[in-house]
Amino acid sequence: MSTESPASFKKIIKKLRGENRITTVNLLIRGITLAGKFLLMIFLADHLTEEQLGEWGIFTTSIALSLYLVGLDFYTYSTRTILEYPLQERSRFIRDQFVFYIISYLILFPLLSLLFVFNVIEPKLIIFFYVILIFEHLSQEAYRTFVVFSKPVWANIILFLRTGSWTYLLLTGWFIGLDDIKTLKGALIFWICGGALALIATIYLLSKLHLNSVKNIPIDWNWIKRGIKVSLIYFIATICFKMIELADRYFLAYYHSKEMVGIYTFYSSMANMIEIFVHTTTIIIFSPLLIDTFLKDSKIYVQTFNNFSKSMIIYNFIALAVLAIIMYPVLTYIINKQTYIDHLDSFIVLIAAEMVFNVSLIFHYILYIRRNDFSVVKATIAAAFTNMLLNFIFIPPYGINGAAFSTFLSFVMLLIMKAYYSRRFPETFNFIFLKFFRKKKV
């Protein structure tokens, strides 16, 4: 490791930030997308009944889990391969990855039909489900591909079209009095339109890259097989985390009602804004910096990690303050439904859960940059097991409050386990004792 003067240190940090920072355009697009998701949940709660919002919650939860099933986190493997080749030569990997997804669809789509056989989702929504799932998955992979291709603005445009554009169109229709679209199916139709726009934009933007033709290049089945083996470990961790995040909705629907799922979905989505806000302001900025500086210079890495830890804590509380300010007028003057106000205490618990999860990401990145992937998987499995057990114990008697409490304790378990596995590294000591907040002597 090299040693640098303070001036050189600042120049290197500034340079790394310049290379990796999210541009003003990217932040603007992400901000607009986040605002759209926030407004959508408010107006869904306002215009739909609790039962309809519960159906929406089960539907979106099933889409979210299915995305990971059909994708198998294959991108974690393909990304590393793609980056080893020049831009024009990457087309064959995109093609082979797409081939893998087609095979995945053929195998898993029949299995996903069990959601309708057991009436988890109403059978009348089956076409909506599969169309949205395909559009969502391909758009998600397009976003990741453009990030790998160092096209962050393109990636965020796809993200906006996929998750933000249609929400504004839907809300505009509601504002101007189109009552026919103030339904669950109306929202799903607009969701499909957003996915279609994202795919059209993806095809257009890919054509601008002038990638080499793959007509004469055979499919690399060995590459696909290796990718499945490598990505499987990440897939296990992802599914376990999504179980913590989403399984409680199924428990609520089974033991109680879709009305409770609707209320819980609203509060959970609002609390999730803390995670999204911290991800946008901190994670996407510091995660590449942490990897870069860890490999280049230990002193720069320590400072970068300290700044990362500070940012996580500060933005955690900023997000908390913003939610605390806006939720009262939202509940009182916009939604104005007593059923939501009656369960406000569960929202407080869910906010605490999201803040604990964000803190756990500090220890997550200590492990991640050192490639201690198995430790991350073990911590996530332990937390997922805790969550399922607590859901069985608390949701039947306590309903929404039980679901929120189970999520909170699961994230506490995740935090403890990741802190335990990273205990031998100096960053963990610095964070636990808040040494990075102390002023250095000159």
Summary of the structure (lengths in Angstrom):
residues: 442
radius of gyration: 22.4
end to end distance: 23.0
largest distance: 68.9
contacts: 1450
relative contact order: 0.11
helix: 85%
strand: 0%
